[in-house]
Amino acid sequence: MRLRHTFAASLLALCLATPTFALSLNEAMSALGAAKAAGQLGEQPDGYLGVVKPGGQAEDIAAQINQARRAEYQRLAKQNGIALGDVEAIAGKKALDKTPSGQYIQLNGKWMKK
């Protein structure tokens, strides 16, 4: 019985010490502009965000937004009867083209300021 109590107390302490919150999609969308302007995130040719400079909530922002993008790309692919990879490539080209100067894009596997 004492072992179970000790384990439960340790688990509770670990949970309280570890940040377990995840950003919602709305929170990620709100934080995206600042993360891109700070050089933490950039657009990739595959239509998804990439982490240029880890730190803060960059990984969480990218994960939330990429999950939403993938769902939308899948919907568009199915709706139009085309491959997911084709939708991703089209979206990636548009995202790279629309990225403002000074923000990061990935070309040939390397991050560069546009």
N, C-alpha and C positions, 0 to 999 in steps of 0.2 A: 504494500500500500504506500509506503514512504517513497519507494522508487517511482511509482506512478505520479505522486505529488511533485517530486523533484523534476521529473521529465516535463510535466505540464507547466511548472513554473519556468523552467528553462526555455521551453517553446514560446511561452507568452513573452518572456524577456526578449527573445530573438525577434519575434514579430514586432514588438514595440520599437526595437532598435533599428530595424531594417525598414527603409521607406518602401511601402508596398502600394503606394498610390500609382495609378496610371492616368495619363492625360486622357480626357475625352477627345473626341474628334473636333468638337468646337474649340476646346482649349488649344489643341494642336494647330488648328487653322489660324487662331488668333495670334499664336506665337511664331508662326512660320515666317512672316515678313522680317521680324527682328532677327531671327536665327539666320536667315539668308543674308541680311545686311551685315551681320556680325561675322560672316564668313564661315559659319558652322555647317550650313547645309547648302547643297547645290543640286542642280538638275543634271540628270544622266540621260544619255541617248536612248535608254530603254523605257523612258517614260516615268521613272521613279526618282524619288529624292535619294541623295546619298549624303553620308556624313563626311564632311571635309575636315572638320576640326572637332573631335569629340569633346564633350563637356556639357555641363548644364543639362538641359532636357533634349538635346539634339537627337539622340537616339530614339527617345519616346515620340518626339514630334514626327520624325521620319517614319517610324513604324506605324503610327496611327494614320497618317496621310497616305502612306503606301498601301496600307490595307484597304482604304476607301478607294484609292485609284484602281487597285487591282479588281475590286468588285465592279467598278464602273467599266473598266476595260473588258472584263468578261461579259458584262451585259451587252456592251456595244458589239463585241465579236459575235455573240450569239444572235443578236438582233439583225446583224448585217451578213451573217453567214461567212465570216472571214476568220482567219486564225488569230488567236490572242496575240501572238508575236507581231503580227502586222499592225494591230491596234496600238500595241506598246511602242512600236517604232514610229508610227505617225504622231502619237502623243509626245514622244520624246523629242522629235524634231520640232514640233510646235513649242514645247517648253524651252528648248535651247534657244530658239529664235526669239521668244518673248522675254527671255531673261535680260534684265537691264545691265548696262555696263557697270563694271565694278563688282558684280556678283559672280559666283563660281558656277562653272559648267564642267562637265567631264568630257574630254575628247581623247580618243585612243587610249582610254584607261587612266588618263592623267587629269588631275584637277587644274584648272586655270581660270584666271579672272577674265571675264568677257570684256 
